[in-house]
Each structure stands twice: as C-alpha cells, then as structure tokens.
Amino acid sequence: MATSPARSEPSAGDPVGTVAVLADGQRRRMYDFARRARRPVTREEAAADAGVSVKLAAFHLDKLVEAGLLRSRYENPDGIRKVGRKPKVYEPGDADIHVSIPERRPDVIAEILIDAVLTGRPDEDARTAALRTAYRRGQDIGAAERARIRPGRLGPERSISAGEPLLEQYGFEPDRQAPTRLRLLNCPFHQLAARSPELVCGINHAFLGGVLDGLEATGVDAVLTPRPGLCCVELRESARTEGPGAGAAPIGCGRADPVVPPVGTDTT
C-alpha cells in the first residue's frame, strides 16, 4: 500500500509554513495562552486552559516549538526546587513572522533610511545619504553571500547565478531571461515606490549595485529598466569586464557622491 510522504516542519525561512501551524484552533489558543501568560507555562497549564488532555497539549506545544513560535526548556516554573524531574515549560520565541503575497520588504527600506540618518555626513543631503547607505547595505549582503558560497572569480554568467538565489531570498522573484540577463518580476518595495518612485527606485538601484559589488561580480550591471508591474531594475551583462565593481559603476552608487539617473533611464 502506498504511503504519503512525511510532511516536513516549516523552517525559519518559511513564514507561510510557520503561520500555517497556527491554522489548528487548539494550537492557536495555546500559542495565545503562552503569549498572554508573560511567563513560562507548563503543559498542564496549557491543557487546562484549552480543555484538552496533557498529552494532546504537549503535541501541540511541541509543534509550536518546531515552528519557532515557542521555545521550551526544563525548569520549575515557580522557581522552587522540587524532587524529581523538572517539568517542561514553554514561552514565546523570538520569531517575528511576516507574510505578504507577493512579498514586500519595507523593513529593508526602513533600515536603510535609519542608517542614513545615523551616519549622515555634513556635505550630503538626505537623498545622497540614502543612496550611499543603500549601496553599502547591498554590498554587505553581497559580501556575506560571497563568503558563504566561496565562488571564486565570477564572470557575467556565474555572477548572475550567484546573485539569483540571494535576490529570491529578498523577494525580487528573479526570472532568468538569458544566461547573462536576470529580470526581477517583483518589487519588494512596491507600496513605497508608488509614493515616491524616484527615491525608492534609486535606493533599489543602489542596493542591487551594492549586492553585485559585494559578490565581486564582473561584467554585470544593475540597470534601471522600469516596466509596469515589475521591479525597476534588472541585471544584465555589460560591455565592461575589467573586474569587481563593474556591477555598480555606471550608476555611481558605490562612490562617495552617488548620482542615480532619473527613473526611466536605460543605461545601456
């Protein structure tokens, strides 16, 4: 008789799967109970609140731990040492779960703007500070990914391959149009771009140029190519292949005084 494959638990990078764990009404009630308690709770306490057996409560609580919504340990909840094994207690985890379809990442823009304010220079205006900070943020992310995957020298095609999963992680929905061309089907900053397209698209452009430089990509540019319903930037092969830094050179995002072309500019 055929058996169905085992369901894997959601990982920390799977917010939809994590939220789906709360679809069960009893499990959601136990999660809410643990949050409201403001202290570690036992299986017995959760069971009493939900009106279920301790065994069933333990099952649901451990599922919440596997999903990262709760964390557990063994201790006496009242702090009094007792004879015998310490009970297992549960409390809210540190997970901060956001689900958006399609994916939106206003937190990235927020962090860039906060850093721009905190690191602003006397000789730059707010826009210049935001573009500089966006580039540095992207560069740090790209450098961390390069350190993780250790790809060696990256030509145009391998640069696209190295950047594609990273951009997927940030919600850009990369679409490989050709070996050296990557179109981005989703703008993670869409709602903010609708309010201030020139500023937000400039930040996005600088951010992606920084990612390429951090990866030490060669022969690939982040190019402003606004299209309705898509990200305003795509990655494509450039005529220059002189070494790392080529990815951001045409837009100036990696320089001390970044200047980003107006939205609508195609730099090729």
N, C-alpha and C positions, 0 to 999 in steps of 0.2 A: 504493500500500500504506500502510495506516495505521501511524503510528509512535506509540509510547508517549511520554508527556510526560517530560521530563528530571526526574530526582529532584534536589530541592534539598538542599543540605547543612544539617545541623541548625544552628540559631542558638544564641547564648549563652543565650537564654531557653527553649530546648527541651531539657531534661535527658533526656527519654526518647529523643529522636533522637540525642543525644550518646552515651548509653550503647549505643544500637543499633549505633553504629560499631564497637564492640568485639565484636560478635557473630561476626565473622570470626576464626577461631582464629589464623591467622598474624598478623593485625593486633594481636590481643590480646597475643601473645607479644612483638611488637616494642615495644608500649607498656610491658609489664612490664620488658623489657630496658632501655629508656631510663630507667625509674624506678630500677631497681637499680644502674645504672651510676654514678649520683651525679656525672655529668659529661656534657658534650655528647658525643653519639655520631654517627658518620658513617653514611651509607647502607651503606657496605661492611661496617662492623662489625655493623649490624643484619642485613644479608643473611647474613653468615657465621653469626651466632647462630641464625637461623631456618632456615638451609639452603636459601635461595632465591636467585634472581638479584638483582643490584643494582637492575635496572630494576623488578622487582616490589617489592622493598623500598622503593624511592623512592615508588612508587604508594601503598603502604600508609602510609608515614610522612607523606606529604603529606595524605592523608585525615585522619589524626590531627591534623594542624595545622589543617586546615579546621574540624574539630570543636571546636577549642580545647583538646584534651587534650595536645598538644605545641606547642612553639614552635620556630622554626627561624631560623638566620642563617648567614652565611658566615664561617668563621674556620678557622684551623689548630688542630685540637684539642690538639696538643702545645705550642702557643704559639711554635713555631719558624717564623720567616718562610721561605717557600719560593717558588721561582719558579713562576709560573703562577697560575691561578685558585684561590682558596681553596675548600675543599670545603664543602658544605652540612652543617651539623650540627644535631642535634635534642636537645631536653631537655624535661622535663615543664613544662607550662604551669601557670598559677595557678588553673585551673578547679577548683572544689570542687563536684562534682556529687552531687546527692541526688535520688532518685526514690522517690516514695511515691504509691500509688494507693489511695484518694483522697489528695489532697495534705495533708500535715501540715507545720506550720511551728513546731516547738518552738524554733527559733533566734530567732524574734521574741520569744517569751516570755522566753527566756534573756537576750537583750539588754536587754529592759525591766527585768528583775529586777536585772541587773548595774548598770544606770544608776541604779536606785532606791537600791541600796546605796551607790554612789559619790556620789550627790547628796542623800542623806537629810538631813533637817532635824531639829534638836533637838526641835521641837514636833510631830513627826508620827510615828506608828507605822509599822511595815513595810507594812501593807496600804495605808494612805493614801499612802505614798511610791510604792508600785507603781502605784496608780491615777493618781496625778499624772504619773508617768513615762510610763505607757501613753498617757494623753491627749496629752502633749507629743510622743511619738513619732508618734502618728497625725496630729497637727497638722502636724508637719514633713513627713510624707509627702504629706498633702493639699496643703500649700502648694507643695511641689515640683511636684506634678502640675498645679496651677493655673498656675504659672509656665511650665510646658511647653506646655500647651494654650491658655492665654490665652482663657478662655471668655467674659469679660465678666461681667455680672450673671447670677447663677444663681437662677432661681425654682425651685419644687419639682420640676417635671418635668425641667428641664435639670440640676438638681443630681443627680438620680438617674442621668441619662445620663452625667454627668461622673464619677461615682463608680463606675459599674458596671465599666468595664474595669480600674480600679485594684484593685477587690476581686477580680476574676477573677485578676489577677496574684498576689494573696496567697492564692489557693486557696479562696476562700469560695464559689465556684460560684454566682454571683448569678443569680436567676430573676426576671425582670420580671413580676410578677403583675398590675400595672396601671401606667399612666404615672407614678404617683407612689408606687408601692409596690415594694420590692425585697426579696424573700425570699432568704435565704442558705442554700443546700442543704447546704453542707459546713462543718464546724467544723475549721479548720486546727490547733486546739489540743485536739482530741478526747481524746487519751490523758491529757493533763494535767488536762482538765476532769473526767474521770471520777474522778480522785484528789481534786481539791479544786474542786468545781463553783462554789461561791460566789466564791472568789478568782479563778479563771480566767475565769469568765463576767463578773465585774466588770471585770477587766483588758480583756477583749474589748470590753465595752460602752464603757469609757472610750476605748479605742483607736479604735473606729469613730466615736464622738462627736468625737474629735480630728480624724479624717480629714475629717468634714463641715465642721468649723470651719476647717481648713486650706484646703479648697476654697472657703471663703466661701459655703457653701450656705445658702439661705434657705428657710424653710418646710418643712424636713425634719428628722425626729428619728431618732436611733438608739434603738430601743425594745426592751426586754427582753421576748421572747416565746418562752420555752423550749418546744421540741417535740422528742419523741424522734427521733433520727437527723438533726436539722437543727442549724444554728447557733442559738444562744440569742438572737440579735439580728436584727432586720430594720429596714430603712429605710422610713419612710413619711411621708406629708405630715402636717404638724402644723397646728394652728389658728393658730399664730403665724407671721407673715411679716415681722417688723419689721427683719430684716437679718441679716448674718453673725453666727454664734454661736447661732442658733436650733437648730442641729442637736444641740448638746450641753447646752443649758440645762436641760432637765427632769431630767437625771440628775446634774447638778452636777459632771461630770467635768473641766470646764475651769476650775474655781475653785480657790482656794488650799487649801480644805479639802474635797476631793471626797467626796461621800456617794453611794454607789450602792445602789439598792434591792435587797432580797434577791432571789435568783433566783426566778422565778415571777411577778414583778411585771410587769404591763402598765400602762404609764404613761399610756395613752390612756383 
